[in-house]
Amino acid sequence: QVQLVESGGGLVQAGGSLRLSCAASGRTLSSYPMGWFRQAPGKEREFVATITGSGGNRYYADSVKGRFTISRDNAKNTVYLQMNSLKPDDTAVYYCAVFVGHINEPSHYYTPWEYDYWGQGTQVTVSS
C-alpha cells in the first residue's frame, strides 16, 4: 500500500506563491511518474502537472505552464509543486497521485483514472 499526504496549502492573495508537498510512504516511488491534479467545487478533477520517475521530464496543463513547477526528491520520496503568480482561478483542492499504469507513455499522464494512488488533498484558496 502507498500512502500520500499533501501539505502546504492555504490562503494567499492573487500574485502570491505557495509550495505544495506530497510525502509518500509504504513504497519507494522513484520508478513511477507522479502527478498533481486539482478539483474545484462543481467541476471535474483536472490535470495540473506530472513528473517522470527520474525527474527528467515534466508535463503541465496549459493553464499553469510558466507559473507552476513540479519537482521531486526521490531520496525523500516526495514530490513538490511550486506555484507562483497565483490567480483566483487556481482555487481548488490539490491532490497528488502516483501513476502505476501499464502503459507508461506521456499521453496517459493527463487523465486521473490512469493514477492508482491518491492523497487526501490540500486546499488552496487565492483571493482577488
Secondary structure as UniProt FT lines:
FT   STRAND          3..7
FT   STRAND          10..13
FT   TURN            14..15
FT   STRAND          18..25
FT   TURN            30..31
FT   STRAND          34..39
FT   TURN            41..42
FT   STRAND          46..51
FT   TURN            53..54
FT   STRAND          58..60
FT   TURN            62..67
FT   STRAND          68..73
FT   TURN            74..77
FT   STRAND          78..83
FT   HELIX           88..90
FT   STRAND          92..99
FT   HELIX           106..108
FT   TURN            109..110
FT   HELIX           112..114
FT   STRAND          115..118
FT   STRAND          122..127
//
